Amino acid sequence: MQNKVEATQAALRLIKQLEAKHGELMFHQSGGCCDGSAPMCYAKGELFLGDNDILLGKIGGMEFYISEDQYKAWKYPHLTIDAIKGNGGMFSLDNGTGKRFITRSETCEV
């Protein structure tokens, strides 16, 4: 599997902080709705994955998923996950830390 997701140093620091508090984590790229298209962070196993979720790779040793439809709509993305000041998604573990994960993407050739 080719890793199609990476994290900035700021994101890796936030991942370590959340891991220390919540244990092993997992990520899923939100497709919109309540939290826009934010990367959502959960305790591992907290989010039920469907048959159409694709493992893009790992950041900070944690699995990162995206839905198949979103993967295709974004034209086979390579994602960079960053952390900035702000409020995280309402269901994401970064909420309440004063920082939030954001996605920066570029289109990749298949």
N, C-alpha and C positions, 0 to 999 in steps of 0.2 A: 504494500500500500504506500503510495506517495503521500507524504504529509502536505496537506493543502491549507494548513492553518499555522500561524506563528503568533507569538506574543511579544510585546515590547517589554522592556525592563519594568516599567510602571505596572503593567498588567501582571507580570510575574510576581512582583511584590504584593499586589492585592490578592493574588491566588494563594500565596504562602500565608498571608494573614487570615484568609477565610478557611484555609485548610487547617490551621492551628485551632480554630474555633469549632469547625463543623466536621472535620475528618476528610476523607477522600471526596473529591468533587467530580462533577460532570458538567458539561456545557451543551446548550442547544441554541442554535441561531434562530431567534424569533422571526416569524414571517410577517409580523405586523400586528394589527389589532391594538390592544391596550398599551403595550410597551413598544410600539413601533417595530423597527427591525434591529433590536438590541440583542447582543449575546446574553443569554440567560444562564445563570450559574445556580446549580442545585447540589445538594448532598447526593453522592452517588446512589443511584437507585430510586431517588425521590421522584423522578420523571419517568413515566412509562414510555418506552420507545416503541414506535410502530414498525411494521414491516417496510415502510417507505422512508425510514430515517437512515441517512448515510453517515458513516463515521468519516469525517474529513481528516482527522489526525488527532494529535495531542498537543496541549499547551501546558507547560509546567507539570507534565506527567499525567494530566487529566484529559479524558476523552472529550472530543468536541464533535457534535452531530449537527446535521442540517437536513431538512426534509428534501426528498428527491425532487419534488416540484420546484422548490425554491432553488435548489442546486441547478436545475435545468434553466430556470428563468434568469438566473444570474450568469448564465453562460459559462459554467464550469469555473467557479471563482477560486481565487487564492485569497484567504482572509488574513488580515493582521488585526489581532485583538489588542486594544490599548486600554488604559484606564486614565480617566480625567476626573476633575472635581465635579460633583453633582450627585443627583439621586439616582440610584439604580432602579431597574424594573421592579414593579410592585411584588413580583413573585420570586425575584432573584436575590441570592444571598448578599450581593453587594449593596442592596438597599439598606440605608441606615448607617453606612460606613463613611459617608461624606465623599465617596468616590463611586464612579460607575464605569462599567466596561462599555466600550464602543467598538464598532467594527469598521475597519478600513478595508476596502477590497479592490482587487484588480482582476480583470478578465484574463483567463489563461487559455492557451491552445490545448486541445485535447491530446 
